[in-house]
Amino acid sequence: MLGSSRSPLIYVVHLSVILLVALWTLPTAGLLISSLRDKDQLAVSGWWTALATSGQNLVFRAPAPEEQVERDGKFVLSGNILDGGSGQVTAFGFSSREPTAFEPGQTAELNDGERLTVQADGSFEIESDVKMEGGRGQRIFVTAGVPPRFTLDNYREVLNAEGIGSSFINSLTVAIPSTIIPILVAAFCAYALAWMPFPGRAVLIAVVVGLLVVPLQMSLIPLLKLYNGVGAFFGVPAKTYVGIWIAHMGFGLPLAIYLLRNYMAGLPREIMESARVDGASDFDIFVKIILPLSFPALASFAIFQFLWTWNDLLVAMVFLGTGNDELVLTGRLVNLLGSRGGNWEILTASAFITIIVPLIVFFSLQRYLVRGLLAGSVKGG
């Protein structure tokens, strides 16, 4: 019995899959780790160094002279630069020109005769022979090695921001109907294009394929003008959830019809013929046979449509508005960042909050994704 040898193509496929999984997983893992890190550490080092001690340059202002105490004939201000946390001071200074001039335990002579001592654990003392005067405390520059710190404060800041809860509900209100409505409409259209012969069917299929390449930005303004015109004629408010549902349905229908039609066309003809012999109508065949068998294609399109509508900002701003009551989650997080775009802790926590729901949807339906995408590519003899 001859042993079968594997084709080199199999190893190429396996390596490609591993590479794609790594390219998708590593950024997500980095985003999660960054969102849990202390904001000071996040600002100076990458997520891959999250478990290593990081060197940080800290600027600390000592208490004001009003808080000094008299001890053994000396006037003393004391405290801890590291706020009692873990870490180790490696150098300190009292001038921005020489922030690492002294080692821990040394005493620095300040300009007004005061003496500054900083220990390795972050504790410090400012000592003076006479009572200290002045309005503000002395600045102390410290270089310290700080161990990894993880916190949920970044998520608390984002989740406690005003309007986050209502924007989350708004996003669900937009995304769920905008996913279900196109599926219902496209399923009927796909069945008609796949199994109901009528004049011009081939032309309609070609039109659907052509609409797949129409950019959203090209059709956005004409669709908005048409919607506003129809709304003004019937006295319907311009910016409502109905409007954005219709917009998302229009943008999502070409892909939905194309995907479902390919899948339905690949179903065995004998099933439909047997049902017709038994007296079933097209509606009965569609509801009782086609829809249950087409669930993989329906689920694969639902993943794409939900991801798009959940992460959408442009269509939501145009058809729903940017007021506090209408703002979706993506728009609220953009406003939360505002001029604080450099605050990485807010950015990472916000990004991970937005992808939690899409991740749940994707992992719930992903087993149907490949089956749905391969719909119609192979037909049985």
PyMOL commands that set and color helices and strands:
alter all, ss='L'
color gray80, all
select helices_A, chain A and resi 8-36+39-44+47-49+65-67+153-159+164-195+201-211+216-234+241-265+269-277+282-293+295-311+314-319+329-340+344-373
alter helices_A, ss='H'
color red, helices_A
select strands_A, chain A and resi 54-61+69-71+74-80+88-93+107-109+115-118+123-128+139-146
alter strands_A, ss='S'
color yellow, strands_A
deselect
rebuild
show_as cartoon
